[in-house]
Amino acid sequence: MAKIVKIETETETQAIGASQSIWKIVLLGLILGFAYWGLTVLIEKYIITQLFCQLSQYSLTCSQTLSISGNISTILVAIIGIVVMIKLNMAQPLIVSIASAATLWGLALLSAGLGSIEMIIWEVLVYGIAYALYSWITRCRNIIVVLVVIALTVFIVRTVITV
């Protein structure tokens, strides 16, 4: 009689360590930063401006197209980041993406006065740093510690940015 053998394999998420280098995460953040810039420009030019700036009744919305398109891009980039980090088996992708999005909310307005090349460079660098920072923080196995440290970090960075 044949034996039935059940083999279970577990795929364990990886934090930054030997198998998941910090440079992969930084590269992901840099790519997401470039995607953020591109999405912001496309959404502002082809969606927000086309929908709301044709009629005079939406003059308030039309004056804030950069802010609105930047916030929409932040949400889209966070979703893309979650999907990519899940594919890479990274630890706690939801926490990393949400913390990065909360920290970088309103980045389009902060970089509005810069030239085009400067804006791209700063947005790409800031996204790379944010993803590296929050991925590094999520290395800790205790989720309570991770959430508290990330909440404090987001609070401190947002306070410094807005002052």
SVG drawing of the C-alpha trace seen along z (x, -y; Angstrom):
<svg xmlns="http://www.w3.org/2000/svg" viewBox="-19 -81 43 83">
<polyline fill="none" stroke="black" stroke-width="0.4" points="0.0,0.0 1.3,-3.5 1.8,-6.2 0.5,-9.6 3.1,-12.2 2.0,-15.8 4.8,-18.2 4.2,-21.8 6.5,-24.5 6.4,-27.9 7.5,-31.0 8.8,-33.3 9.0,-37.0 12.4,-38.5 13.5,-41.6 16.7,-43.4 19.4,-40.9 21.8,-38.6 19.3,-37.7 17.5,-41.0 20.1,-43.7 19.3,-47.3 20.2,-48.3 17.3,-46.4 15.0,-48.3 16.7,-51.6 16.4,-50.8 12.7,-50.0 12.3,-53.4 14.2,-55.2 12.0,-53.6 8.9,-54.4 10.1,-58.0 10.5,-58.3 7.1,-56.7 5.7,-59.3 7.1,-62.1 5.8,-60.7 2.3,-59.9 2.0,-63.4 2.9,-65.1 0.5,-62.8 -2.4,-63.1 -2.0,-66.9 -1.8,-67.4 -4.2,-64.9 -6.8,-64.3 -7.1,-67.1 -6.5,-70.0 -8.7,-68.5 -11.6,-67.7 -11.6,-70.7 -9.9,-73.6 -12.2,-73.8 -15.1,-75.3 -14.9,-78.4 -17.0,-76.9 -14.0,-74.7 -11.5,-77.5 -10.5,-76.4 -9.7,-72.9 -8.0,-74.3 -5.6,-76.3 -4.6,-73.2 -4.0,-70.8 -0.4,-70.0 -1.5,-69.2 -4.4,-67.0 -2.4,-65.1 0.5,-64.6 -1.8,-63.2 -3.4,-60.8 0.1,-59.8 1.1,-59.1 -1.8,-56.6 -1.1,-54.9 2.7,-54.6 1.9,-53.2 -0.3,-50.5 2.4,-49.7 5.0,-49.5 2.9,-47.1 2.5,-44.8 6.2,-44.8 7.3,-44.2 4.9,-41.3 6.4,-39.8 9.9,-40.3 8.7,-38.6 9.7,-41.6 8.7,-41.9 5.6,-44.0 5.1,-45.7 1.8,-47.3 3.5,-49.1 6.4,-50.3 4.2,-51.7 1.7,-53.3 4.4,-54.9 6.2,-56.2 3.0,-57.6 2.1,-59.3 5.5,-60.8 5.7,-62.0 2.1,-63.2 2.2,-66.6 5.6,-66.1 4.5,-67.7 3.8,-71.0 7.2,-70.9 9.0,-70.4 6.9,-72.8 9.4,-75.7 12.3,-73.6 13.3,-73.2 12.3,-70.0 15.6,-68.1 15.9,-69.2 12.4,-68.1 13.0,-64.6 16.2,-64.2 14.8,-65.2 11.6,-63.2 13.5,-60.1 16.0,-60.5 13.4,-61.1 11.4,-58.0 14.5,-55.9 15.4,-57.2 11.8,-56.7 11.5,-53.1 15.0,-52.2 14.3,-53.8 10.9,-52.1 12.1,-48.8 15.0,-49.0 12.7,-49.7 10.5,-46.7 13.4,-44.3 12.3,-44.1 10.1,-41.0 8.0,-42.6 5.1,-44.3 4.2,-46.6 7.7,-48.0 7.7,-48.4 4.3,-50.3 5.4,-52.6 8.7,-53.5 7.2,-54.0 4.4,-56.2 7.0,-58.3 9.1,-58.6 6.2,-59.7 5.1,-62.2 8.6,-63.7 9.3,-63.9 5.8,-65.4 6.4,-67.9 9.8,-68.9 8.4,-69.1 5.5,-71.3 7.4,-73.8"/>
</svg>
